[in-house]
Amino acid sequence: ERNNSINAPLKQILALAARYFGPPQAALTGPSRRPSLVEARNVIVHLARRHTTASYAEIGRLLGNRDHTTIMHADR
């Protein structure tokens, strides 16, 4: 099943980013636009696109149900 095979690596990337950047995972998936959180999310998007087959929509769901176009912007 595609979603389960992607879900684990995405959650690992989220956990690693939370550990590296410092904020809890809930902050990274929450609504705040604080620059430090935006930077961390952008790194998550970059890593997810390069190291998984996750779509923009799947990465958006991981990061608090963000729209796929938001994730596309983060990837640029």
PyMOL Python script that loads the backbone (N, CA, C, O; Angstrom):
from pymol import cmd

cmd.read_pdbstr("""\
ATOM      1  N   GLU A   1       0.848  -1.191   0.000  1.00  0.00           N
ATOM      2  CA  GLU A   1       0.000   0.000   0.000  1.00  0.00           C
ATOM      3  C   GLU A   1       0.886   1.244   0.000  1.00  0.00           C
ATOM      4  O   GLU A   1       1.723   1.418   0.885  1.00  0.00           O
ATOM      5  N   ARG A   2       0.698   2.088  -0.979  1.00  0.00           N
ATOM      6  CA  ARG A   2       1.570   3.241  -1.201  1.00  0.00           C
ATOM      7  C   ARG A   2       1.669   4.160   0.011  1.00  0.00           C
ATOM      8  O   ARG A   2       2.772   4.548   0.396  1.00  0.00           O
ATOM      9  N   ASN A   3       0.557   4.510   0.611  1.00  0.00           N
ATOM     10  CA  ASN A   3       0.565   5.494   1.692  1.00  0.00           C
ATOM     11  C   ASN A   3       1.380   5.014   2.887  1.00  0.00           C
ATOM     12  O   ASN A   3       2.125   5.803   3.467  1.00  0.00           O
ATOM     13  N   ASN A   4       1.261   3.743   3.272  1.00  0.00           N
ATOM     14  CA  ASN A   4       2.005   3.240   4.417  1.00  0.00           C
ATOM     15  C   ASN A   4       3.495   3.174   4.139  1.00  0.00           C
ATOM     16  O   ASN A   4       4.299   3.422   5.037  1.00  0.00           O
ATOM     17  N   SER A   5       3.876   2.849   2.921  1.00  0.00           N
ATOM     18  CA  SER A   5       5.295   2.741   2.602  1.00  0.00           C
ATOM     19  C   SER A   5       5.970   4.113   2.605  1.00  0.00           C
ATOM     20  O   SER A   5       7.176   4.212   2.833  1.00  0.00           O
ATOM     21  N   ILE A   6       5.205   5.157   2.356  1.00  0.00           N
ATOM     22  CA  ILE A   6       5.747   6.516   2.364  1.00  0.00           C
ATOM     23  C   ILE A   6       5.690   7.111   3.764  1.00  0.00           C
ATOM     24  O   ILE A   6       6.577   7.864   4.166  1.00  0.00           O
ATOM     25  N   ASN A   7       4.651   6.770   4.495  1.00  0.00           N
ATOM     26  CA  ASN A   7       4.402   7.380   5.784  1.00  0.00           C
ATOM     27  C   ASN A   7       5.573   7.244   6.749  1.00  0.00           C
ATOM     28  O   ASN A   7       5.943   8.222   7.398  1.00  0.00           O
ATOM     29  N   ALA A   8       6.167   6.058   6.861  1.00  0.00           N
ATOM     30  CA  ALA A   8       7.258   5.837   7.812  1.00  0.00           C
ATOM     31  C   ALA A   8       8.472   6.715   7.510  1.00  0.00           C
ATOM     32  O   ALA A   8       8.962   7.384   8.420  1.00  0.00           O
ATOM     33  N   PRO A   9       8.987   6.743   6.257  1.00  0.00           N
ATOM     34  CA  PRO A   9      10.139   7.622   5.990  1.00  0.00           C
ATOM     35  C   PRO A   9       9.826   9.104   6.214  1.00  0.00           C
ATOM     36  O   PRO A   9      10.689   9.850   6.677  1.00  0.00           O
ATOM     37  N   LEU A  10       8.613   9.536   5.892  1.00  0.00           N
ATOM     38  CA  LEU A  10       8.252  10.939   6.118  1.00  0.00           C
ATOM     39  C   LEU A  10       8.262  11.257   7.603  1.00  0.00           C
ATOM     40  O   LEU A  10       8.755  12.308   8.015  1.00  0.00           O
ATOM     41  N   LYS A  11       7.723  10.358   8.402  1.00  0.00           N
ATOM     42  CA  LYS A  11       7.715  10.576   9.851  1.00  0.00           C
ATOM     43  C   LYS A  11       9.132  10.585  10.406  1.00  0.00           C
ATOM     44  O   LYS A  11       9.422  11.320  11.350  1.00  0.00           O
ATOM     45  N   GLN A  12      10.014   9.778   9.831  1.00  0.00           N
ATOM     46  CA  GLN A  12      11.418   9.778  10.266  1.00  0.00           C
ATOM     47  C   GLN A  12      12.078  11.118   9.931  1.00  0.00           C
ATOM     48  O   GLN A  12      12.823  11.664  10.744  1.00  0.00           O
ATOM     49  N   ILE A  13      11.809  11.640   8.749  1.00  0.00           N
ATOM     50  CA  ILE A  13      12.367  12.941   8.354  1.00  0.00           C
ATOM     51  C   ILE A  13      11.847  14.023   9.295  1.00  0.00           C
ATOM     52  O   ILE A  13      12.615  14.880   9.732  1.00  0.00           O
ATOM     53  N   LEU A  14      10.559  13.997   9.612  1.00  0.00           N
ATOM     54  CA  LEU A  14       9.978  14.968  10.535  1.00  0.00           C
ATOM     55  C   LEU A  14      10.650  14.871  11.906  1.00  0.00           C
ATOM     56  O   LEU A  14      10.995  15.891  12.502  1.00  0.00           O
ATOM     57  N   ALA A  15      10.834  13.654  12.402  1.00  0.00           N
ATOM     58  CA  ALA A  15      11.457  13.459  13.713  1.00  0.00           C
ATOM     59  C   ALA A  15      12.903  13.947  13.713  1.00  0.00           C
ATOM     60  O   ALA A  15      13.342  14.583  14.671  1.00  0.00           O
ATOM     61  N   LEU A  16      13.645  13.652  12.644  1.00  0.00           N
ATOM     62  CA  LEU A  16      15.040  14.107  12.559  1.00  0.00           C
ATOM     63  C   LEU A  16      15.132  15.629  12.506  1.00  0.00           C
ATOM     64  O   LEU A  16      15.999  16.230  13.141  1.00  0.00           O
ATOM     65  N   ALA A  17      14.237  16.241  11.748  1.00  0.00           N
ATOM     66  CA  ALA A  17      14.244  17.708  11.649  1.00  0.00           C
ATOM     67  C   ALA A  17      13.897  18.340  12.990  1.00  0.00           C
ATOM     68  O   ALA A  17      14.492  19.344  13.381  1.00  0.00           O
ATOM     69  N   ALA A  18      12.937  17.755  13.693  1.00  0.00           N
ATOM     70  CA  ALA A  18      12.559  18.275  15.008  1.00  0.00           C
ATOM     71  C   ALA A  18      13.749  18.194  15.961  1.00  0.00           C
ATOM     72  O   ALA A  18      14.010  19.125  16.723  1.00  0.00           O
ATOM     73  N   ARG A  19      14.462  17.081  15.913  1.00  0.00           N
ATOM     74  CA  ARG A  19      15.630  16.917  16.785  1.00  0.00           C
ATOM     75  C   ARG A  19      16.733  17.907  16.401  1.00  0.00           C
ATOM     76  O   ARG A  19      17.361  18.506  17.274  1.00  0.00           O
ATOM     77  N   TYR A  20      16.964  18.076  15.115  1.00  0.00           N
ATOM     78  CA  TYR A  20      18.039  18.964  14.651  1.00  0.00           C
ATOM     79  C   TYR A  20      17.723  20.439  14.911  1.00  0.00           C
ATOM     80  O   TYR A  20      18.567  21.175  15.424  1.00  0.00           O
ATOM     81  N   PHE A  21      16.507  20.871  14.558  1.00  0.00           N
ATOM     82  CA  PHE A  21      16.151  22.284  14.664  1.00  0.00           C
ATOM     83  C   PHE A  21      15.657  22.676  16.048  1.00  0.00           C
ATOM     84  O   PHE A  21      15.691  23.853  16.406  1.00  0.00           O
ATOM     85  N   GLY A  22      15.192  21.690  16.843  1.00  0.00           N
ATOM     86  CA  GLY A  22      14.819  21.986  18.216  1.00  0.00           C
ATOM     87  C   GLY A  22      13.343  22.004  18.568  1.00  0.00           C
ATOM     88  O   GLY A  22      12.989  21.550  19.656  1.00  0.00           O
ATOM     89  N   PRO A  23      12.460  22.503  17.711  1.00  0.00           N
ATOM     90  CA  PRO A  23      11.051  22.578  18.125  1.00  0.00           C
ATOM     91  C   PRO A  23      10.404  21.193  18.149  1.00  0.00           C
ATOM     92  O   PRO A  23      10.856  20.285  17.452  1.00  0.00           O
ATOM     93  N   PRO A  24       9.353  21.031  18.946  1.00  0.00           N
ATOM     94  CA  PRO A  24       8.642  19.747  18.925  1.00  0.00           C
ATOM     95  C   PRO A  24       7.976  19.521  17.565  1.00  0.00           C
ATOM     96  O   PRO A  24       7.709  20.467  16.825  1.00  0.00           O
ATOM     97  N   GLN A  25       7.718  18.260  17.257  1.00  0.00           N
ATOM     98  CA  GLN A  25       7.072  17.939  15.985  1.00  0.00           C
ATOM     99  C   GLN A  25       5.740  18.652  15.847  1.00  0.00           C
ATOM    100  O   GLN A  25       5.359  19.047  14.746  1.00  0.00           O
ATOM    101  N   ALA A  26       5.025  18.822  16.960  1.00  0.00           N
ATOM    102  CA  ALA A  26       3.725  19.500  16.910  1.00  0.00           C
ATOM    103  C   ALA A  26       3.876  20.936  16.406  1.00  0.00           C
ATOM    104  O   ALA A  26       2.992  21.444  15.716  1.00  0.00           O
ATOM    105  N   ALA A  27       4.980  21.589  16.743  1.00  0.00           N
ATOM    106  CA  ALA A  27       5.212  22.958  16.262  1.00  0.00           C
ATOM    107  C   ALA A  27       5.469  22.951  14.753  1.00  0.00           C
ATOM    108  O   ALA A  27       5.028  23.852  14.039  1.00  0.00           O
ATOM    109  N   LEU A  28       6.178  21.940  14.277  1.00  0.00           N
ATOM    110  CA  LEU A  28       6.481  21.856  12.841  1.00  0.00           C
ATOM    111  C   LEU A  28       5.242  21.566  12.010  1.00  0.00           C
ATOM    112  O   LEU A  28       5.171  21.946  10.841  1.00  0.00           O
ATOM    113  N   THR A  29       4.273  20.901  12.604  1.00  0.00           N
ATOM    114  CA  THR A  29       3.045  20.580  11.867  1.00  0.00           C
ATOM    115  C   THR A  29       1.926  21.567  12.178  1.00  0.00           C
ATOM    116  O   THR A  29       0.840  21.469  11.608  1.00  0.00           O
ATOM    117  N   GLY A  30       2.176  22.508  13.065  1.00  0.00           N
ATOM    118  CA  GLY A  30       1.166  23.479  13.467  1.00  0.00           C
ATOM    119  C   GLY A  30       1.070  24.660  12.517  1.00  0.00           C
ATOM    120  O   GLY A  30       1.740  24.690  11.485  1.00  0.00           O
ATOM    121  N   PRO A  31       0.232  25.636  12.865  1.00  0.00           N
ATOM    122  CA  PRO A  31      -0.063  26.749  11.968  1.00  0.00           C
ATOM    123  C   PRO A  31       0.940  27.911  11.992  1.00  0.00           C
ATOM    124  O   PRO A  31       0.868  28.799  11.142  1.00  0.00           O
ATOM    125  N   SER A  32       1.865  27.919  12.945  1.00  0.00           N
ATOM    126  CA  SER A  32       2.759  29.063  13.094  1.00  0.00           C
ATOM    127  C   SER A  32       3.603  29.298  11.837  1.00  0.00           C
ATOM    128  O   SER A  32       4.051  28.356  11.184  1.00  0.00           O
ATOM    129  N   ARG A  33       3.806  30.580  11.519  1.00  0.00           N
ATOM    130  CA  ARG A  33       4.657  30.956  10.377  1.00  0.00           C
ATOM    131  C   ARG A  33       5.966  31.563  10.857  1.00  0.00           C
ATOM    132  O   ARG A  33       6.632  32.285  10.114  1.00  0.00           O
ATOM    133  N   ARG A  34       6.334  31.272  12.097  1.00  0.00           N
ATOM    134  CA  ARG A  34       7.595  31.783  12.644  1.00  0.00           C
ATOM    135  C   ARG A  34       8.741  31.367  11.710  1.00  0.00           C
ATOM    136  O   ARG A  34       8.821  30.208  11.303  1.00  0.00           O
ATOM    137  N   PRO A  35       9.620  32.308  11.374  1.00  0.00           N
ATOM    138  CA  PRO A  35      10.678  32.012  10.388  1.00  0.00           C
ATOM    139  C   PRO A  35      11.493  30.755  10.688  1.00  0.00           C
ATOM    140  O   PRO A  35      11.837  30.020   9.762  1.00  0.00           O
ATOM    141  N   SER A  36      11.805  30.493  11.934  1.00  0.00           N
ATOM    142  CA  SER A  36      12.593  29.300  12.250  1.00  0.00           C
ATOM    143  C   SER A  36      11.818  28.020  11.932  1.00  0.00           C
ATOM    144  O   SER A  36      12.410  27.023  11.519  1.00  0.00           O
ATOM    145  N   LEU A  37      10.501  28.047  12.122  1.00  0.00           N
ATOM    146  CA  LEU A  37       9.679  26.877  11.791  1.00  0.00           C
ATOM    147  C   LEU A  37       9.531  26.726  10.282  1.00  0.00           C
ATOM    148  O   LEU A  37       9.549  25.611   9.761  1.00  0.00           O
ATOM    149  N   VAL A  38       9.387  27.839   9.586  1.00  0.00           N
ATOM    150  CA  VAL A  38       9.282  27.806   8.118  1.00  0.00           C
ATOM    151  C   VAL A  38      10.563  27.224   7.521  1.00  0.00           C
ATOM    152  O   VAL A  38      10.507  26.415   6.596  1.00  0.00           O
ATOM    153  N   GLU A  39      11.713  27.637   8.050  1.00  0.00           N
ATOM    154  CA  GLU A  39      12.996  27.106   7.566  1.00  0.00           C
ATOM    155  C   GLU A  39      13.071  25.595   7.780  1.00  0.00           C
ATOM    156  O   GLU A  39      13.476  24.852   6.885  1.00  0.00           O
ATOM    157  N   ALA A  40      12.681  25.154   8.957  1.00  0.00           N
ATOM    158  CA  ALA A  40      12.713  23.718   9.252  1.00  0.00           C
ATOM    159  C   ALA A  40      11.773  22.949   8.320  1.00  0.00           C
ATOM    160  O   ALA A  40      12.129  21.885   7.814  1.00  0.00           O
ATOM    161  N   ARG A  41      10.576  23.490   8.097  1.00  0.00           N
ATOM    162  CA  ARG A  41       9.626  22.833   7.175  1.00  0.00           C
ATOM    163  C   ARG A  41      10.194  22.761   5.767  1.00  0.00           C
ATOM    164  O   ARG A  41      10.029  21.754   5.079  1.00  0.00           O
ATOM    165  N   ASN A  42      10.862  23.827   5.336  1.00  0.00           N
ATOM    166  CA  ASN A  42      11.448  23.821   3.993  1.00  0.00           C
ATOM    167  C   ASN A  42      12.496  22.721   3.859  1.00  0.00           C
ATOM    168  O   ASN A  42      12.590  22.081   2.812  1.00  0.00           O
ATOM    169  N   VAL A  43      13.272  22.499   4.896  1.00  0.00           N
ATOM    170  CA  VAL A  43      14.263  21.424   4.889  1.00  0.00           C
ATOM    171  C   VAL A  43      13.558  20.070   4.829  1.00  0.00           C
ATOM    172  O   VAL A  43      13.991  19.172   4.107  1.00  0.00           O
ATOM    173  N   ILE A  44      12.480  19.926   5.584  1.00  0.00           N
ATOM    174  CA  ILE A  44      11.709  18.679   5.561  1.00  0.00           C
ATOM    175  C   ILE A  44      11.198  18.405   4.151  1.00  0.00           C
ATOM    176  O   ILE A  44      11.301  17.284   3.654  1.00  0.00           O
ATOM    177  N   VAL A  45      10.648  19.433   3.509  1.00  0.00           N
ATOM    178  CA  VAL A  45      10.136  19.273   2.145  1.00  0.00           C
ATOM    179  C   VAL A  45      11.270  18.863   1.207  1.00  0.00           C
ATOM    180  O   VAL A  45      11.112  17.945   0.402  1.00  0.00           O
ATOM    181  N   HIS A  46      12.396  19.535   1.311  1.00  0.00           N
ATOM    182  CA  HIS A  46      13.545  19.224   0.451  1.00  0.00           C
ATOM    183  C   HIS A  46      13.967  17.764   0.631  1.00  0.00           C
ATOM    184  O   HIS A  46      14.138  17.036  -0.347  1.00  0.00           O
ATOM    185  N   LEU A  47      14.131  17.347   1.873  1.00  0.00           N
ATOM    186  CA  LEU A  47      14.565  15.976   2.132  1.00  0.00           C
ATOM    187  C   LEU A  47      13.516  14.964   1.672  1.00  0.00           C
ATOM    188  O   LEU A  47      13.857  13.926   1.105  1.00  0.00           O
ATOM    189  N   ALA A  48      12.257  15.265   1.915  1.00  0.00           N
ATOM    190  CA  ALA A  48      11.193  14.340   1.518  1.00  0.00           C
ATOM    191  C   ALA A  48      11.137  14.183   0.002  1.00  0.00           C
ATOM    192  O   ALA A  48      10.948  13.075  -0.499  1.00  0.00           O
ATOM    193  N   ARG A  49      11.299  15.268  -0.722  1.00  0.00           N
ATOM    194  CA  ARG A  49      11.256  15.195  -2.191  1.00  0.00           C
ATOM    195  C   ARG A  49      12.473  14.461  -2.742  1.00  0.00           C
ATOM    196  O   ARG A  49      12.356  13.745  -3.736  1.00  0.00           O
ATOM    197  N   ARG A  50      13.635  14.624  -2.117  1.00  0.00           N
ATOM    198  CA  ARG A  50      14.854  14.011  -2.633  1.00  0.00           C
ATOM    199  C   ARG A  50      15.005  12.548  -2.227  1.00  0.00           C
ATOM    200  O   ARG A  50      15.622  11.763  -2.947  1.00  0.00           O
ATOM    201  N   HIS A  51      14.439  12.177  -1.065  1.00  0.00           N
ATOM    202  CA  HIS A  51      14.736  10.854  -0.509  1.00  0.00           C
ATOM    203  C   HIS A  51      13.518   9.944  -0.346  1.00  0.00           C
ATOM    204  O   HIS A  51      13.636   8.837   0.180  1.00  0.00           O
ATOM    205  N   THR A  52      12.344  10.411  -0.797  1.00  0.00           N
ATOM    206  CA  THR A  52      11.164   9.547  -0.810  1.00  0.00           C
ATOM    207  C   THR A  52      10.450   9.754  -2.144  1.00  0.00           C
ATOM    208  O   THR A  52      10.827  10.610  -2.943  1.00  0.00           O
ATOM    209  N   THR A  53       9.434   8.968  -2.360  1.00  0.00           N
ATOM    210  CA  THR A  53       8.611   9.144  -3.557  1.00  0.00           C
ATOM    211  C   THR A  53       7.311   9.868  -3.206  1.00  0.00           C
ATOM    212  O   THR A  53       6.357   9.849  -3.984  1.00  0.00           O
ATOM    213  N   ALA A  54       7.275  10.499  -2.048  1.00  0.00           N
ATOM    214  CA  ALA A  54       6.067  11.184  -1.586  1.00  0.00           C
ATOM    215  C   ALA A  54       5.703  12.335  -2.518  1.00  0.00           C
ATOM    216  O   ALA A  54       6.565  13.052  -3.026  1.00  0.00           O
ATOM    217  N   SER A  55       4.401  12.487  -2.722  1.00  0.00           N
ATOM    218  CA  SER A  55       3.903  13.597  -3.541  1.00  0.00           C
ATOM    219  C   SER A  55       3.853  14.867  -2.698  1.00  0.00           C
ATOM    220  O   SER A  55       3.990  14.822  -1.475  1.00  0.00           O
ATOM    221  N   TYR A  56       3.656  16.002  -3.371  1.00  0.00           N
ATOM    222  CA  TYR A  56       3.484  17.263  -2.656  1.00  0.00           C
ATOM    223  C   TYR A  56       2.299  17.169  -1.692  1.00  0.00           C
ATOM    224  O   TYR A  56       2.369  17.672  -0.571  1.00  0.00           O
ATOM    225  N   ALA A  57       1.224  16.535  -2.122  1.00  0.00           N
ATOM    226  CA  ALA A  57       0.030  16.403  -1.274  1.00  0.00           C
ATOM    227  C   ALA A  57       0.329  15.569  -0.026  1.00  0.00           C
ATOM    228  O   ALA A  57      -0.121  15.906   1.069  1.00  0.00           O
ATOM    229  N   GLU A  58       1.082  14.491  -0.190  1.00  0.00           N
ATOM    230  CA  GLU A  58       1.423  13.640   0.961  1.00  0.00           C
ATOM    231  C   GLU A  58       2.320  14.384   1.947  1.00  0.00           C
ATOM    232  O   GLU A  58       2.145  14.260   3.159  1.00  0.00           O
ATOM    233  N   ILE A  59       3.265  15.145   1.441  1.00  0.00           N
ATOM    234  CA  ILE A  59       4.133  15.927   2.319  1.00  0.00           C
ATOM    235  C   ILE A  59       3.300  17.003   3.019  1.00  0.00           C
ATOM    236  O   ILE A  59       3.510  17.281   4.199  1.00  0.00           O
ATOM    237  N   GLY A  60       2.365  17.600   2.298  1.00  0.00           N
ATOM    238  CA  GLY A  60       1.480  18.600   2.889  1.00  0.00           C
ATOM    239  C   GLY A  60       0.653  18.035   4.027  1.00  0.00           C
ATOM    240  O   GLY A  60       0.455  18.697   5.046  1.00  0.00           O
ATOM    241  N   ARG A  61       0.165  16.804   3.855  1.00  0.00           N
ATOM    242  CA  ARG A  61      -0.608  16.164   4.936  1.00  0.00           C
ATOM    243  C   ARG A  61       0.274  15.952   6.159  1.00  0.00           C
ATOM    244  O   ARG A  61      -0.173  16.162   7.287  1.00  0.00           O
ATOM    245  N   LEU A  62       1.514  15.542   5.950  1.00  0.00           N
ATOM    246  CA  LEU A  62       2.453  15.349   7.062  1.00  0.00           C
ATOM    247  C   LEU A  62       2.655  16.651   7.826  1.00  0.00           C
ATOM    248  O   LEU A  62       2.719  16.652   9.055  1.00  0.00           O
ATOM    249  N   LEU A  63       2.753  17.749   7.103  1.00  0.00           N
ATOM    250  CA  LEU A  63       3.071  19.042   7.713  1.00  0.00           C
ATOM    251  C   LEU A  63       1.805  19.828   8.066  1.00  0.00           C
ATOM    252  O   LEU A  63       1.715  21.024   7.790  1.00  0.00           O
ATOM    253  N   GLY A  64       0.851  19.166   8.662  1.00  0.00           N
ATOM    254  CA  GLY A  64      -0.324  19.855   9.176  1.00  0.00           C
ATOM    255  C   GLY A  64      -1.390  20.140   8.140  1.00  0.00           C
ATOM    256  O   GLY A  64      -2.076  21.160   8.215  1.00  0.00           O
ATOM    257  N   ASN A  65      -1.535  19.243   7.168  1.00  0.00           N
ATOM    258  CA  ASN A  65      -2.554  19.394   6.118  1.00  0.00           C
ATOM    259  C   ASN A  65      -2.382  20.672   5.304  1.00  0.00           C
ATOM    260  O   ASN A  65      -3.358  21.342   4.965  1.00  0.00           O
ATOM    261  N   ARG A  66      -1.146  20.997   4.999  1.00  0.00           N
ATOM    262  CA  ARG A  66      -0.883  22.155   4.149  1.00  0.00           C
ATOM    263  C   ARG A  66      -1.188  21.813   2.694  1.00  0.00           C
ATOM    264  O   ARG A  66      -1.045  20.667   2.269  1.00  0.00           O
ATOM    265  N   ASP A  67      -1.604  22.811   1.951  1.00  0.00           N
ATOM    266  CA  ASP A  67      -1.951  22.637   0.539  1.00  0.00           C
ATOM    267  C   ASP A  67      -0.712  22.249  -0.263  1.00  0.00           C
ATOM    268  O   ASP A  67       0.400  22.678   0.046  1.00  0.00           O
ATOM    269  N   HIS A  68      -0.917  21.434  -1.294  1.00  0.00           N
ATOM    270  CA  HIS A  68       0.224  20.982  -2.102  1.00  0.00           C
ATOM    271  C   HIS A  68       0.966  22.152  -2.748  1.00  0.00           C
ATOM    272  O   HIS A  68       2.172  22.060  -2.975  1.00  0.00           O
ATOM    273  N   THR A  69       0.268  23.250  -3.048  1.00  0.00           N
ATOM    274  CA  THR A  69       0.962  24.386  -3.663  1.00  0.00           C
ATOM    275  C   THR A  69       1.900  25.062  -2.665  1.00  0.00           C
ATOM    276  O   THR A  69       2.924  25.618  -3.060  1.00  0.00           O
ATOM    277  N   THR A  70       1.562  25.019  -1.385  1.00  0.00           N
ATOM    278  CA  THR A  70       2.458  25.532  -0.346  1.00  0.00           C
ATOM    279  C   THR A  70       3.733  24.705  -0.316  1.00  0.00           C
ATOM    280  O   THR A  70       4.827  25.248  -0.166  1.00  0.00           O
ATOM    281  N   ILE A  71       3.593  23.395  -0.458  1.00  0.00           N
ATOM    282  CA  ILE A  71       4.742  22.494  -0.437  1.00  0.00           C
ATOM    283  C   ILE A  71       5.589  22.695  -1.692  1.00  0.00           C
ATOM    284  O   ILE A  71       6.817  22.643  -1.627  1.00  0.00           O
ATOM    285  N   MET A  72       4.939  22.923  -2.832  1.00  0.00           N
ATOM    286  CA  MET A  72       5.675  23.204  -4.071  1.00  0.00           C
ATOM    287  C   MET A  72       6.522  24.467  -3.899  1.00  0.00           C
ATOM    288  O   MET A  72       7.683  24.504  -4.306  1.00  0.00           O
ATOM    289  N   HIS A  73       5.936  25.486  -3.300  1.00  0.00           N
ATOM    290  CA  HIS A  73       6.663  26.736  -3.060  1.00  0.00           C
ATOM    291  C   HIS A  73       7.861  26.488  -2.149  1.00  0.00           C
ATOM    292  O   HIS A  73       8.943  27.026  -2.386  1.00  0.00           O
ATOM    293  N   ALA A  74       7.677  25.683  -1.119  1.00  0.00           N
ATOM    294  CA  ALA A  74       8.760  25.369  -0.179  1.00  0.00           C
ATOM    295  C   ALA A  74       9.883  24.604  -0.872  1.00  0.00           C
ATOM    296  O   ALA A  74      11.047  24.718  -0.487  1.00  0.00           O
ATOM    297  N   ASP A  75       9.539  23.834  -1.881  1.00  0.00           N
ATOM    298  CA  ASP A  75      10.535  23.016  -2.581  1.00  0.00           C
ATOM    299  C   ASP A  75      11.395  23.839  -3.531  1.00  0.00           C
ATOM    300  O   ASP A  75      12.467  23.396  -3.945  1.00  0.00           O
ATOM    301  N   ARG A  76      10.923  25.051  -3.882  1.00  0.00           N
ATOM    302  CA  ARG A  76      11.681  25.884  -4.816  1.00  0.00           C
ATOM    303  C   ARG A  76      12.830  26.595  -4.174  1.00  0.00           C
ATOM    304  O   ARG A  76      13.553  27.331  -4.846  1.00  0.00           O
TER     305      ARG A  76
END
""", "prot")
cmd.dss("prot")
cmd.show_as("cartoon", "prot")
cmd.util.cbc("prot")
cmd.orient("prot")
